[in-house]
Amino acid sequence: MFFIVLIPIAAALACVLSGSRRLAEYTTVASSVAVSVVALLIAAEAIDGTVIVAFGGSLRIDALSAYLVAIISLLSLAAAAYSVEYMRADLSHGALDERKLRQYYTLFNIFVATMLMVPLANNLALLWIAIEATTLVSALLVGLYRKKESIEAAWKYIMLCTVGITFALLGTFILYHASTGVMGEGKGVLEWSELHRMARSMNPATVKLAFLLVMVGYGTKAGLAPVHNWLPDAHSEAPTPISALLSGILLNCAFYGVMRFASVADKACGHEFILGVMTFFGLASIVVASIFMLIQTNAKRLLAYSSIEHMGIIALSFGVGGAYGLYAALLHILNHAMGKPLMFFITGRVKTAYHSVETDEVKGLLKVAPLTGALCFVGFLALAGAPPFSMFISEFLMFRGLADSGRWVVVAVFLTASGLVFYGLLRSFGGMSLGPKPEKTPDFQNSMGVSLVMVSLGAGLLFLGVHIPDSLDRLITLSVGALGG
């Protein structure tokens, strides 16, 4: 099953060797289909409770790993299918040439491979390498257009995230020191499975320091405030399919590292410590994002701040812990991985047709392109956490966990910020969908493949708000168990 990482690497090599743009497109889509098939097989094994180990324990697939692999693979497939039309439009408009387009597909596949490596790593050092690799590859994609703004965004992204991940490396060293104090120098001191087993025997003060450094380090990459500054620029300047991957998948990969460390620290230090740290970062992200969303006029930047808000919700849910909190965090990861790419894909279509993503310049989507306009309205309601969409379910579970623990101040802050978020999304995306029809009708390209991708994401958000399939419920429940819940 671990050969899943080799599939996109082989596709990247094929893109390099081929001199054909079309071959690069078809290879990337075919690779994404193959990765998705293998990921679903991995998920099926995990649902049965199977744990797969390889390379002496350095690689390991449990339910949580399988859950994230499945999300990465399915959203990568959606982005690959969307890329074909979107990047061809960029080619026709002169935003890039054939050589740069082949470079895009090469980097796209390498990016997918690095993200897949993150949940497969059972070794702390290997996890750090994988997350750093995602930064290096995605930075090249952020700066793909070679414009002043995109190069500046890529530079800011790689500098801030590299500084942040240095903190995570230091935290990894300190946790290694704590583990050797229990086990001595030997095999397994850097493996999650062993760290879970001996967590209660480790020095709590040492583990606290390690977790705080990791929280700052991986939290920077996950876009958590107050270390989120790179995210709005990178997401707004990257090609739209990459913005979708950055927001829907990459942030979750970084938070995966936080979750693994937090599950060890929870046993070693007690849950109140984890709750305090996660509540601070979670509420800070939600509040900061809600304020900035009120003043955004660029749709892609607005979605970037929305990502910060939703990562805050995931952090806050994880901090709540227990049956409701952990389940809510993991379900919200999936919900956000569907909702945010949907909105980025819609924004990409709008940019191609209107040649702008400024919300004041885009009106009348429902009249000009009824399907895109309807999906835009659906997507904004889903991101706002409105019923009957799936984000309402995960946010309600988090709310219930907070209420059961009597944390009413946190509840009040969350509800206030949520109201601001709803207004910010309604003002921008509601106006884009419901506004008057423009005098000059934009030219929307009707692509069956892209429409199918967007409709599937929208339908998924609605379906999971009404019913969670037993197989998905079991996989999430087993993932909660993998985190010690």
VENQUINOR-V438159 format. One record per backbone hydrogen bond with DSSP energy under -1.0 kcal/mol. CO is the residue of the C=O (numbers start at 1). NH is the residue of the N-H. If there is no record, write none. Layout:
co & nh
CO & NH
CO & NH
This chain:
co & nh
1 & 4
2 & 5
5 & 9
6 & 10
7 & 11
8 & 12
9 & 13
10 & 14
11 & 15
12 & 16
13 & 17
14 & 18
20 & 24
21 & 25
22 & 26
23 & 27
24 & 28
25 & 29
26 & 30
27 & 31
28 & 32
29 & 33
30 & 34
31 & 35
32 & 36
33 & 37
34 & 38
35 & 39
36 & 40
37 & 41
38 & 42
39 & 43
40 & 44
41 & 45
42 & 46
43 & 47
44 & 48
45 & 50
46 & 49
52 & 61
54 & 59
55 & 58
58 & 122
58 & 123
59 & 54
61 & 52
62 & 66
63 & 67
64 & 68
65 & 69
66 & 70
67 & 71
68 & 72
69 & 73
70 & 74
71 & 75
72 & 76
73 & 77
74 & 78
75 & 79
76 & 80
77 & 81
78 & 82
79 & 83
80 & 84
82 & 86
83 & 87
84 & 88
85 & 89
86 & 90
87 & 91
88 & 92
89 & 93
90 & 95
91 & 94
97 & 101
98 & 102
99 & 103
100 & 104
101 & 105
102 & 106
103 & 107
104 & 108
105 & 109
106 & 110
107 & 111
108 & 112
109 & 113
110 & 114
111 & 115
112 & 116
113 & 117
117 & 121
120 & 60
122 & 192
123 & 127
124 & 128
125 & 129
126 & 130
127 & 131
128 & 132
129 & 133
130 & 134
131 & 135
132 & 136
133 & 137
134 & 138
135 & 139
137 & 141
138 & 142
139 & 143
141 & 144
143 & 146
147 & 151
148 & 152
149 & 153
150 & 154
151 & 155
152 & 156
153 & 157
154 & 158
155 & 159
156 & 160
157 & 161
158 & 162
159 & 163
160 & 164
161 & 165
162 & 166
163 & 167
164 & 168
165 & 169
166 & 170
167 & 171
168 & 172
169 & 173
170 & 174
171 & 175
172 & 176
173 & 177
174 & 178
175 & 179
176 & 180
177 & 181
179 & 182
179 & 183
180 & 184
186 & 189
188 & 191
190 & 124
191 & 195
192 & 196
193 & 197
194 & 198
198 & 201
199 & 202
203 & 207
204 & 208
205 & 209
206 & 210
207 & 211
208 & 212
209 & 213
210 & 214
211 & 215
212 & 216
213 & 217
214 & 218
215 & 219
216 & 220
217 & 221
218 & 222
219 & 224
224 & 227
228 & 231
230 & 234
231 & 235
232 & 236
233 & 237
234 & 238
239 & 243
240 & 244
241 & 245
242 & 246
243 & 247
244 & 248
245 & 249
245 & 250
246 & 251
249 & 253
250 & 254
251 & 255
252 & 256
253 & 257
254 & 258
255 & 259
256 & 260
257 & 261
258 & 262
259 & 263
260 & 264
261 & 265
262 & 266
264 & 268
265 & 269
266 & 270
271 & 275
272 & 276
273 & 277
274 & 278
275 & 279
276 & 280
277 & 281
278 & 282
279 & 283
280 & 284
281 & 285
282 & 286
283 & 287
284 & 288
285 & 289
286 & 290
287 & 291
288 & 292
289 & 293
292 & 295
297 & 359
298 & 302
299 & 303
300 & 304
301 & 305
302 & 306
303 & 307
304 & 308
305 & 309
306 & 310
307 & 311
308 & 312
309 & 313
310 & 314
311 & 315
312 & 316
313 & 317
314 & 318
315 & 319
316 & 320
317 & 321
321 & 325
322 & 326
323 & 327
324 & 328
325 & 329
326 & 330
327 & 331
328 & 332
329 & 333
330 & 334
331 & 335
332 & 336
333 & 337
335 & 339
336 & 340
338 & 342
339 & 343
340 & 344
341 & 345
342 & 346
343 & 347
344 & 348
345 & 349
346 & 350
347 & 351
348 & 352
349 & 353
350 & 354
351 & 355
357 & 299
358 & 361
364 & 368
365 & 369
369 & 373
370 & 374
371 & 375
372 & 376
373 & 377
374 & 378
375 & 379
376 & 380
377 & 381
378 & 382
379 & 383
380 & 384
381 & 386
382 & 385
386 & 389
389 & 392
390 & 394
391 & 395
392 & 396
393 & 397
394 & 398
395 & 399
396 & 400
397 & 401
398 & 402
399 & 403
400 & 404
401 & 405
402 & 407
403 & 406
406 & 408
407 & 411
408 & 412
409 & 413
410 & 414
411 & 415
412 & 416
413 & 417
414 & 418
415 & 419
416 & 420
417 & 421
418 & 422
419 & 423
420 & 424
421 & 425
422 & 426
423 & 427
424 & 428
425 & 429
425 & 430
428 & 432
429 & 433
430 & 434
431 & 435
432 & 365
433 & 366
442 & 444
445 & 447
447 & 451
448 & 452
449 & 453
450 & 454
451 & 455
452 & 456
453 & 457
454 & 458
455 & 459
456 & 460
457 & 461
458 & 462
459 & 463
460 & 464
461 & 390
463 & 466
463 & 467
469 & 473
470 & 474
471 & 475
472 & 476
473 & 477
474 & 478
475 & 479
476 & 480
477 & 481
478 & 482
479 & 483
480 & 485
481 & 484
